């Protein structure tokens, strides 16, 4: 599930198998469906790009898809070329533009232009095992993408330098991650939650 602003209203996007359902939060009424995947949706993210509210979905059909939340239609052709399931998706903002990120079973993180669907040539981090989760935010004033893998590794990739600036090894696979504005990377696992602070004074 995720939330997204669309024309001043908050919409909730939930997932049931291969379809994402869009709801109006205030009225709790259904608005439409994002239908097109041929296997279960595994990951979802939302943002606004050039004034267009967009949703990014990853699926076990080895594709990711970008949707226009106003029209409930695809914003571009499906994002293909992944190795196995697309388990993780995220939006990030580098150099004044929005970028869509997808992570797959092959341990590869792909970067995409969400308006055209074209793959971008960014040296994004690779994982040694399949990518389980992605999240974007700022740590220590650096725009970063955190990449979690099934082998318990979390890599922090800096958008400004386009290099991996930190690596953390856990004893279990990260299932979800959130970057807090105060500089914390919170990692949810099957054994609990780990909170790591970057760029702290003490």
GUVEX-72190 format. One record per atom (N, C-alpha, C): residue number from 1; residue in one letter; atom name; x negated, y negated, z. Coordinates in steps of 0.001 Angstrom, whole numbers, padded with zeros to 6 digits. Layout:
<lumtis>
pos,code,site,px,py,pz
NUM,A,CA,X,Y,Z
...
</lumtis>
This chain:
<lumtis>
pos,code,site,px,py,pz
1,X,N,-000841,001190,000000
1,X,CA,000000,000000,000000
1,X,C,-000874,-001237,000000
2,X,N,-000402,-002284,-000669
2,X,CA,-001108,-003561,-000642
2,X,C,-000104,-004684,-000787
3,X,N,-000541,-005910,-000455
3,X,CA,000288,-007101,-000578
3,X,C,-000283,-008007,-001647
4,X,N,000595,-008796,-002290
4,X,CA,000146,-009736,-003312
4,X,C,001113,-010901,-003371
5,X,N,000579,-012112,-003570
5,X,CA,001409,-013285,-003765
5,X,C,001771,-013421,-005237
6,X,N,003034,-013655,-005500
6,X,CA,003506,-013860,-006873
6,X,C,004510,-014994,-006888
7,X,N,004115,-016136,-007478
7,X,CA,004989,-017306,-007576
7,X,C,005533,-017728,-006213
8,X,N,004641,-017736,-005223
8,X,CA,005005,-018201,-003898
8,X,C,005702,-017187,-003024
9,X,N,005892,-015994,-003511
9,X,CA,006563,-014949,-002734
9,X,C,005619,-013781,-002508
10,X,N,005779,-013136,-001354
10,X,CA,004943,-011994,-001032
10,X,C,005592,-010717,-001537
11,X,N,004824,-009957,-002299
11,X,CA,005309,-008682,-002799
11,X,C,004485,-007551,-002198
12,X,N,005146,-006450,-001964
12,X,CA,004519,-005259,-001417
12,X,C,004474,-004199,-002509
13,X,N,003305,-003579,-002696
13,X,CA,003178,-002511,-003695
13,X,C,002879,-001220,-002956
14,X,N,003760,-000243,-003117
14,X,CA,003584,001069,-002507
14,X,C,003391,002099,-003613
15,X,N,002883,003266,-003241
15,X,CA,002574,004308,-004229
15,X,C,003317,005590,-003883
16,X,N,003910,006199,-004899
16,X,CA,004521,007518,-004776
16,X,C,004094,008333,-005988
17,X,N,003150,009240,-005769
17,X,CA,002590,010073,-006830
17,X,C,001977,009206,-007931
18,X,N,002483,009238,-009153
18,X,CA,001845,008529,-010266
18,X,C,002448,007147,-010530
19,X,N,003331,006685,-009655
19,X,CA,004026,005417,-009881
19,X,C,003809,004481,-008695
20,X,N,003553,003201,-008982
20,X,CA,003489,002172,-007949
20,X,C,004800,001399,-007958
21,X,N,005376,001207,-006794
21,X,CA,006665,000522,-006668
21,X,C,006438,-000874,-006090
22,X,N,007099,-001868,-006667
22,X,CA,006947,-003260,-006252
22,X,C,008210,-003694,-005515
23,X,N,008005,-004300,-004329
23,X,CA,009113,-004717,-003473
23,X,C,008987,-006189,-003128
24,X,N,010118,-006845,-002922
24,X,CA,010150,-008196,-002372
24,X,C,010103,-008077,-000858
25,X,N,009080,-008674,-000218
25,X,CA,008890,-008476,001214
25,X,C,010040,-009065,002029
26,X,N,010459,-010293,001719
26,X,CA,011462,-010965,002544
26,X,C,012807,-010252,002519
27,X,N,013210,-009767,001359
27,X,CA,014513,-009106,001228
27,X,C,014423,-007590,001317
28,X,N,013171,-007072,001249
28,X,CA,012936,-005624,001267
28,X,C,013645,-004920,000107
29,X,N,013783,-005620,-000995
29,X,CA,014484,-005056,-002156
29,X,C,013479,-004660,-003241
30,X,N,013755,-003569,-003979
30,X,CA,012861,-003144,-005055
30,X,C,012948,-004094,-006250
31,X,N,011801,-004379,-006852
31,X,CA,011751,-005287,-007994
31,X,C,011406,-004573,-009301
32,X,N,010602,-003524,-009226
32,X,CA,010195,-002841,-010444
32,X,C,009176,-001767,-010155
33,X,N,008700,-001128,-011222
33,X,CA,007725,-000053,-011112
33,X,C,006559,-000298,-012054
34,X,N,005390,000170,-011638
34,X,CA,004207,000173,-012484
34,X,C,003988,001634,-012882
35,X,N,004480,001998,-014040
35,X,CA,004490,003398,-014465
35,X,C,003658,003579,-015722
36,X,N,002850,004634,-015746
36,X,CA,002002,004895,-016903
36,X,C,000935,005933,-016627
37,X,N,000488,006037,-015370
37,X,CA,-000481,007068,-015015
37,X,C,000138,008449,-015207
38,X,N,-000700,009427,-015528
38,X,CA,-000227,010790,-015742
38,X,C,-000600,011724,-014588
39,X,N,-001207,011185,-013548
39,X,CA,-001531,011946,-012335
39,X,C,-001444,010984,-011157
40,X,N,-001542,011499,-009953
40,X,CA,-001337,010697,-008751
40,X,C,-002274,009494,-008683
41,X,N,-001729,008373,-008234
41,X,CA,-002518,007176,-007968
41,X,C,-003258,007371,-006646
42,X,N,-004548,007085,-006640
42,X,CA,-005381,007302,-005461
42,X,C,-005828,006016,-004787
43,X,N,-005769,004876,-005489
43,X,CA,-006276,003619,-004928
43,X,C,-005547,002452,-005580
44,X,N,-005438,001356,-004833
44,X,CA,-004721,000189,-005337
44,X,C,-005303,-001080,-004727
45,X,N,-005337,-002155,-005510
45,X,CA,-005802,-003461,-005045
45,X,C,-005036,-004536,-005805
46,X,N,-005009,-005747,-005261
46,X,CA,-004265,-006838,-005887
46,X,C,-005022,-008147,-005737
47,X,N,-004818,-009056,-006700
47,X,CA,-005430,-010381,-006660
47,X,C,-004699,-011276,-007650
48,X,N,-005158,-012523,-007767
48,X,CA,-004685,-013426,-008814
48,X,C,-005862,-013785,-009705
49,X,N,-005668,-013703,-011011
49,X,CA,-006730,-013975,-011978
49,X,C,-006205,-014920,-013041
50,X,N,-006802,-016115,-013129
50,X,CA,-006360,-017136,-014095
50,X,C,-004860,-017388,-014001
51,X,N,-004361,-017450,-012758
51,X,CA,-002952,-017737,-012529
51,X,C,-002029,-016547,-012690
52,X,N,-002577,-015377,-012988
52,X,CA,-001767,-014178,-013191
52,X,C,-001915,-013260,-011980
53,X,N,-000817,-012940,-011282
53,X,CA,-000913,-011956,-010196
53,X,C,-001133,-010572,-010795
54,X,N,-002186,-009890,-010343
54,X,CA,-002564,-008625,-010956
54,X,C,-002712,-007526,-009919
55,X,N,-002441,-006305,-010357
55,X,CA,-002619,-005108,-009538
55,X,C,-003534,-004156,-010294
56,X,N,-004472,-003554,-009571
56,X,CA,-005398,-002582,-010132
56,X,C,-005133,-001232,-009476
57,X,N,-004907,-000206,-010282
57,X,CA,-004657,001132,-009750
57,X,C,-005688,002109,-010300
58,X,N,-006129,003044,-009448
58,X,CA,-006993,004135,-009869
58,X,C,-006248,005442,-009707
59,X,N,-006559,006432,-010536
59,X,CA,-005751,007647,-010557
59,X,C,-006597,008895,-010777
60,X,N,-005991,010034,-010474
60,X,CA,-006614,011322,-010749
60,X,C,-006544,011687,-012230
61,X,N,-005963,010825,-013053
61,X,CA,-005992,011058,-014507
61,X,C,-007257,010497,-015147
62,X,N,-008242,010123,-014322
62,X,CA,-009555,009611,-014770
62,X,C,-009483,008230,-015403
63,X,N,-008417,007493,-015129
63,X,CA,-008319,006120,-015619
63,X,C,-007984,005176,-014472
64,X,N,-008258,003897,-014720
64,X,CA,-007744,002820,-013879
64,X,C,-006904,001923,-014781
65,X,N,-005950,001235,-014183
65,X,CA,-005067,000381,-014983
65,X,C,-004856,-000955,-014290
66,X,N,-004806,-002000,-015112
66,X,CA,-004565,-003362,-014639
66,X,C,-003166,-003779,-015058
67,X,N,-002401,-004287,-014085
67,X,CA,-000993,-004601,-014316
67,X,C,-000722,-006079,-014060
68,X,N,000168,-006654,-014877
68,X,CA,000682,-007998,-014654
68,X,C,001876,-007874,-013720
69,X,N,001785,-008466,-012538
69,X,CA,002824,-008283,-011534
69,X,C,004100,-009063,-011843
70,X,N,004024,-010004,-012764
70,X,CA,005239,-010708,-013167
70,X,C,006078,-009873,-014134
71,X,N,005400,-009194,-015033
71,X,CA,006110,-008467,-016087
71,X,C,006201,-006966,-015818
72,X,N,005400,-006465,-014858
72,X,CA,005297,-005031,-014550
72,X,C,004757,-004234,-015738
73,X,N,004040,-004915,-016615
73,X,CA,003436,-004269,-017781
73,X,C,001914,-004258,-017626
74,X,N,001266,-003389,-018429
74,X,CA,-000183,-003360,-018433
74,X,C,-000743,-004688,-018919
75,X,N,-001782,-005195,-018254
75,X,CA,-002428,-006432,-018669
75,X,C,-003398,-006200,-019820
76,X,N,-003840,-004952,-019989
76,X,CA,-004770,-004584,-021058
76,X,C,-004714,-003068,-021209
77,X,N,-005507,-002534,-022103
77,X,CA,-005549,-001087,-022287
77,X,C,-006096,-000414,-021032
78,X,N,-005742,000844,-020768
78,X,CA,-006279,001552,-019610
78,X,C,-007810,001546,-019591
79,X,N,-008384,001510,-018392
79,X,CA,-009824,001493,-018210
79,X,C,-010314,002936,-018189
80,X,N,-011042,003335,-019206
80,X,CA,-011447,004728,-019377
80,X,C,-012964,004872,-019284
81,X,N,-013434,006124,-019410
81,X,CA,-014865,006389,-019354
81,X,C,-015352,006818,-017994
82,X,N,-014426,007066,-017062
82,X,CA,-014812,007517,-015729
82,X,C,-015119,009012,-015744
83,X,N,-015907,009420,-014747
83,X,CA,-016232,010824,-014566
83,X,C,-015347,011384,-013456
84,X,N,-014274,012057,-013820
84,X,CA,-013351,012606,-012846
84,X,C,-012404,011559,-012290
85,X,N,-011880,011850,-011094
85,X,CA,-010888,010977,-010475
85,X,C,-011450,009581,-010211
86,X,N,-010579,008576,-010308
86,X,CA,-010914,007220,-009874
86,X,C,-010365,007075,-008459
87,X,N,-011249,007155,-007477
87,X,CA,-010846,007235,-006077
87,X,C,-010791,005889,-005368
88,X,N,-011421,004857,-005923
88,X,CA,-011539,003586,-005223
88,X,C,-011497,002439,-006222
89,X,N,-010831,001354,-005843
89,X,CA,-010762,000155,-006679
89,X,C,-010863,-001076,-005790
90,X,N,-011319,-002185,-006363
90,X,CA,-011409,-003444,-005623
90,X,C,-011545,-004583,-006613
91,X,N,-011140,-005768,-006185
91,X,CA,-011394,-006998,-006930
91,X,C,-012468,-007790,-006201
92,X,N,-013337,-008447,-006964
92,X,CA,-014360,-009314,-006387
92,X,C,-014484,-010584,-007197
93,X,N,-015141,-011582,-006620
93,X,CA,-015335,-012841,-007321
93,X,C,-016792,-013237,-007330
94,X,N,-017429,-013167,-008490
94,X,CA,-018831,-013523,-008628
94,X,C,-018985,-014536,-009753
95,X,N,-019814,-015564,-009520
95,X,CA,-020101,-016574,-010547
95,X,C,-018820,-017231,-011068
96,X,N,-017861,-017442,-010185
96,X,CA,-016647,-018146,-010560
96,X,C,-015659,-017339,-011373
97,X,N,-015830,-016040,-011454
97,X,CA,-014889,-015212,-012203
97,X,C,-014480,-014006,-011371
98,X,N,-013295,-013506,-011672
98,X,CA,-012786,-012321,-010992
98,X,C,-013270,-011081,-011729
99,X,N,-013710,-010079,-010975
99,X,CA,-014177,-008826,-011548
99,X,C,-013425,-007680,-010893
100,X,N,-013025,-006710,-011694
100,X,CA,-012396,-005499,-011181
100,X,C,-013451,-004405,-011081
101,X,N,-013471,-003701,-009947
101,X,CA,-014418,-002620,-009734
101,X,C,-013670,-001304,-009545
102,X,N,-014228,-000230,-010120
102,X,CA,-013657,001100,-009946
102,X,C,-014768,002079,-009591
103,X,N,-014462,003043,-008718
103,X,CA,-015441,004060,-008325
103,X,C,-014886,005447,-008573
104,X,N,-015716,006369,-009080
104,X,CA,-015200,007664,-009508
104,X,C,-015933,008840,-008879
105,X,N,-015529,010043,-009291
105,X,CA,-016097,011280,-008761
105,X,C,-017576,011444,-009090
106,X,N,-018041,010779,-010142
106,X,CA,-019444,010887,-010520
106,X,C,-020368,010011,-009712
107,X,N,-019811,009224,-008779
107,X,CA,-020620,008326,-007976
107,X,C,-020919,007000,-008650
108,X,N,-020247,006729,-009761
108,X,CA,-020506,005505,-010525
108,X,C,-019492,004424,-010176
109,X,N,-019975,003203,-010020
109,X,CA,-019111,002033,-009854
109,X,C,-019113,001262,-011168
110,X,N,-017942,001109,-011766
110,X,CA,-017806,000375,-013027
110,X,C,-017268,-001028,-012735
111,X,N,-017704,-002003,-013524
111,X,CA,-017226,-003377,-013410
111,X,C,-016490,-003756,-014689
112,X,N,-015356,-004474,-014546
112,X,CA,-014481,-004772,-015678
112,X,C,-014024,-006220,-015656
113,X,N,-013780,-006763,-016834
113,X,CA,-013106,-008053,-016969
113,X,C,-011607,-007780,-016892
114,X,N,-010905,-008271,-015862
114,X,CA,-009493,-007921,-015708
114,X,C,-008572,-008535,-016750
115,X,N,-009024,-009556,-017460
115,X,CA,-008174,-010173,-018476
115,X,C,-008243,-009431,-019809
116,X,N,-009395,-008854,-020100
116,X,CA,-009559,-008176,-021394
116,X,C,-009657,-006659,-021262
117,X,N,-010030,-006174,-020083
117,X,CA,-010259,-004748,-019906
117,X,C,-011629,-004299,-020387
118,X,N,-012480,-005225,-020794
118,X,CA,-013818,-004880,-021259
118,X,C,-014729,-004538,-020077
119,X,N,-015561,-003516,-020255
119,X,CA,-016506,-003156,-019211
119,X,C,-017663,-004144,-019212
120,X,N,-018097,-004552,-018022
120,X,CA,-019151,-005539,-017874
120,X,C,-020475,-004849,-017584
121,X,N,-021536,-005444,-018062
121,X,CA,-022875,-004894,-017875
121,X,C,-023460,-005465,-016583
122,X,N,-023026,-004911,-015452
122,X,CA,-023550,-005315,-014157
122,X,C,-024276,-004131,-013528
123,X,N,-025429,-004367,-012917
123,X,CA,-026180,-003280,-012275
123,X,C,-025575,-002927,-010915
124,X,N,-024298,-002539,-010916
124,X,CA,-023627,-002204,-009664
124,X,C,-024182,-000900,-009098
125,X,N,-024055,-000689,-007790
125,X,CA,-024738,000436,-007155
125,X,C,-024156,001790,-007539
126,X,N,-025033,002778,-007606
126,X,CA,-024622,004157,-007826
126,X,C,-024610,004882,-006479
127,X,N,-023761,005897,-006366
127,X,CA,-023709,006713,-005165
127,X,C,-024206,008113,-005484
128,X,N,-024738,008801,-004467
128,X,CA,-025230,010156,-004655
128,X,C,-024094,011172,-004671
129,X,N,-022923,010778,-004165
129,X,CA,-021748,011635,-004126
129,X,C,-020566,010818,-004643
130,X,N,-019375,011422,-004689
130,X,CA,-018252,010680,-005248
130,X,C,-017865,009497,-004375
131,X,N,-017454,008420,-005039
131,X,CA,-017101,007173,-004354
131,X,C,-015740,007349,-003680
132,X,N,-015693,007077,-002381
132,X,CA,-014452,007239,-001629
132,X,C,-013712,005934,-001401
133,X,N,-014442,004815,-001311
133,X,CA,-013789,003547,-001013
133,X,C,-014670,002378,-001446
134,X,N,-014038,001286,-001812
134,X,CA,-014707,000042,-002189
134,X,C,-014016,-001117,-001474
135,X,N,-014790,-002121,-001115
135,X,CA,-014193,-003346,-000611
135,X,C,-015111,-004517,-000918
136,X,N,-014530,-005702,-001090
136,X,CA,-015277,-006918,-001418
136,X,C,-015055,-007966,-000333
137,X,N,-016076,-008767,-000083
137,X,CA,-015938,-009873,000861
137,X,C,-017254,-010614,000981
138,X,N,-017433,-011333,002095
138,X,CA,-018674,-012065,002337
138,X,C,-019292,-011599,003643
139,X,N,-020592,-011303,003586
139,X,CA,-021371,-010946,004767
139,X,C,-022604,-011846,004806
140,X,N,-022731,-012606,005875
140,X,CA,-023880,-013503,005975
140,X,C,-023948,-014501,004837
141,X,N,-022811,-015040,004417
141,X,CA,-022695,-016019,003330
141,X,C,-022996,-015429,001956
142,X,N,-023127,-014129,001876
142,X,CA,-023357,-013482,000588
142,X,C,-022090,-012769,000112
143,X,N,-021685,-012995,-001147
143,X,CA,-020571,-012215,-001693
143,X,C,-021049,-010800,-001961
144,X,N,-020383,-009811,-001375
144,X,CA,-020874,-008446,-001470
144,X,C,-019752,-007470,-001816
145,X,N,-020171,-006359,-002402
145,X,CA,-019303,-005214,-002629
145,X,C,-019843,-004070,-001784
146,X,N,-019004,-003507,-000904
146,X,CA,-019399,-002360,-000097
146,X,C,-018893,-001094,-000775
147,X,N,-019793,-000117,-000943
147,X,CA,-019481,001120,-001656
147,X,C,-019652,002293,-000697
148,X,N,-018565,003005,-000414
148,X,CA,-018627,004168,000455
148,X,C,-018570,005447,-000357
149,X,N,-019372,006443,000029
149,X,CA,-019447,007702,-000714
149,X,C,-019150,008882,000197
150,X,N,-018829,010021,-000423
150,X,CA,-018427,011212,000325
150,X,C,-019546,011782,001184
151,X,N,-020799,011465,000885
151,X,CA,-021916,011960,001697
151,X,C,-022158,011110,002944
152,X,N,-021272,010127,003202
152,X,CA,-021390,009283,004384
152,X,C,-022209,008027,004191
153,X,N,-022684,007799,002982
153,X,CA,-023508,006621,002712
153,X,C,-022627,005414,002367
154,X,N,-022972,004259,002927
154,X,CA,-022339,002992,002570
154,X,C,-023430,002054,002067
155,X,N,-023311,001602,000835
155,X,CA,-024274,000663,000259
155,X,C,-023623,-000713,000127
156,X,N,-024384,-001745,000464
156,X,CA,-023929,-003127,000366
156,X,C,-024630,-003766,-000822
157,X,N,-023854,-004144,-001823
157,X,CA,-024382,-004720,-003060
157,X,C,-024058,-006206,-003104
158,X,N,-025083,-007031,-003321
158,X,CA,-024920,-008490,-003329
158,X,C,-024619,-008975,-004744
159,X,N,-023540,-009717,-004894
159,X,CA,-023176,-010233,-006208
159,X,C,-024118,-011304,-006714
160,X,N,-024715,-012088,-005783
160,X,CA,-025606,-013164,-006194
160,X,C,-026908,-012626,-006783
161,X,N,-027475,-011600,-006146
161,X,CA,-028747,-011041,-006611
161,X,C,-028560,-009805,-007477
162,X,N,-027320,-009247,-007442
162,X,CA,-026998,-008021,-008171
162,X,C,-027934,-006879,-007784
163,X,N,-028182,-006801,-006464
163,X,CA,-029026,-005750,-005913
163,X,C,-028401,-005209,-004630
164,X,N,-028743,-003965,-004290
164,X,CA,-028333,-003392,-003016
164,X,C,-029189,-003993,-001914
165,X,N,-028556,-004596,-000905
165,X,CA,-029290,-005301,000139
165,X,C,-029272,-004556,001470
166,X,N,-028436,-003524,001590
166,X,CA,-028391,-002758,002834
166,X,C,-027780,-001392,002554
167,X,N,-028135,-000431,003394
167,X,CA,-027586,000915,003282
167,X,C,-027385,001481,004680
168,X,N,-026224,002086,004898
168,X,CA,-025885,002674,006188
168,X,C,-025543,004142,005967
169,X,N,-026048,005009,006843
169,X,CA,-025738,006436,006745
169,X,C,-024864,006845,007924
170,X,N,-023657,007312,007619
170,X,CA,-022743,007799,008638
170,X,C,-022775,009325,008657
171,X,N,-022150,009898,009674
171,X,CA,-022098,011352,009775
171,X,C,-020836,011926,009126
172,X,N,-020020,011062,008565
172,X,CA,-018780,011494,007920
172,X,C,-018442,010525,006803
173,X,N,-017589,010937,005896
173,X,CA,-017268,010098,004741
173,X,C,-016399,008912,005135
174,X,N,-016727,007709,004667
174,X,CA,-015847,006557,004900
174,X,C,-014559,006709,004087
175,X,N,-013438,006437,004729
175,X,CA,-012151,006562,004066
175,X,C,-011570,005214,003655
176,X,N,-011925,004186,004395
176,X,CA,-011447,002836,004081
176,X,C,-012425,001842,004690
177,X,N,-012494,000638,004104
177,X,CA,-013393,-000391,004613
177,X,C,-012742,-001758,004475
178,X,N,-013058,-002626,005434
178,X,CA,-012581,-004010,005419
178,X,C,-013731,-004906,005849
179,X,N,-013915,-006019,005151
179,X,CA,-014917,-007015,005536
179,X,C,-014209,-008171,006222
180,X,N,-014585,-008439,007471
180,X,CA,-013978,-009511,008252
180,X,C,-014745,-010814,008011
181,X,N,-014053,-011962,008003
181,X,CA,-014738,-013248,007770
181,X,C,-015851,-013557,008760
182,X,N,-015825,-012964,009952
182,X,CA,-016871,-013218,010939
182,X,C,-018147,-012426,010674
183,X,N,-018173,-011655,009583
183,X,CA,-019385,-010938,009224
183,X,C,-019410,-009483,009611
184,X,N,-018257,-008929,009951
184,X,CA,-018170,-007521,010315
184,X,C,-017725,-006683,009117
185,X,N,-018378,-005545,008943
185,X,CA,-017906,-004527,008021
185,X,C,-017288,-003412,008866
186,X,N,-015975,-003254,008760
186,X,CA,-015250,-002241,009522
186,X,C,-015004,-001038,008620
187,X,N,-015431,000127,009069
187,X,CA,-015368,001345,008272
187,X,C,-014504,002369,008989
188,X,N,-013430,002801,008334
188,X,CA,-012570,003826,008893
188,X,C,-012989,005201,008404
189,X,N,-013123,006147,009330
189,X,CA,-013491,007516,009001
189,X,C,-012535,008469,009705
190,X,N,-012669,009762,009414
190,X,CA,-011855,010747,010098
190,X,C,-012210,010896,011562
191,X,N,-013330,010310,011993
191,X,CA,-013779,010403,013384
191,X,C,-013545,009106,014156
192,X,N,-013021,008073,013486
192,X,CA,-012782,006807,014153
192,X,C,-013208,005643,013273
193,X,N,-013401,004475,013897
193,X,CA,-013739,003243,013186
193,X,C,-015118,002766,013635
194,X,N,-015941,002401,012656
194,X,CA,-017267,001835,012919
194,X,C,-017243,000372,012517
195,X,N,-017724,-000513,013379
195,X,CA,-017812,-001942,013085
195,X,C,-019268,-002365,013080
196,X,N,-019748,-002839,011939
196,X,CA,-021126,-003286,011805
196,X,C,-021139,-004780,011532
197,X,N,-022044,-005504,012173
197,X,CA,-022118,-006944,011956
197,X,C,-023390,-007292,011192
198,X,N,-023233,-008130,010173
198,X,CA,-024343,-008577,009338
198,X,C,-024492,-010080,009494
199,X,N,-025739,-010551,009499
199,X,CA,-025989,-011981,009545
199,X,C,-025656,-012613,010885
200,X,N,-025710,-011818,011956
200,X,CA,-025373,-012347,013275
200,X,C,-026552,-013098,013873
201,X,N,-026241,-014065,014731
201,X,CA,-027282,-014808,015428
201,X,C,-027932,-013972,016525
202,X,N,-027182,-013045,017082
202,X,CA,-027690,-012246,018192
202,X,C,-027028,-010875,018173
</lumtis>
